[in-house]
Amino acid sequence: MAADLKLITEVPGVLSGTAWHWAGTVDQLVFTSGQIGWDESGNIVGADDPLAQTEQAFANLARTLEAAGSSMDRIVKITGFIARPEALEEIRSVRDRWLPTRPPSTFVFVAGLVQPDLIVEFEAIAVRNP
């Protein structure tokens, strides 16, 4: 039997009207799209500030997981994409505060993200709440 896929397009407090889905759920798993430092209007929060962008990305991730029936403490794998390797320690400090259980994590250094002023992006796999 094929798993039922449910796509999450609208997330309160996260940019709406996009052409992609913020998350998808299959059975008890949630897969998120990458979350970046955009506010709900699509403006970059902290254009040159890795801490501010990481905080916003995690706030967006938390909202997305909630809309999909999960939460930050149910993340089983997280991947971060970093456009400025020198910001790694600052980004890690925010990640570690949001994810004190320290699920499996990968960082990838990239040449750039969807906009030149973006520094960090996070995507996650989580388990839905019981």
Salt bridges, closest charged atoms under 4 A:
ASP48 OD1 - ARG84 NH1 2.67
GLU55 OE2 - ARG97 NH2 2.51
GLU89 OE2 - ARG92 NH1 2.81
ASP96 OD1 - ARG95 NH2 2.85
ASP96 OD2 - ARG102 NH2 3.38
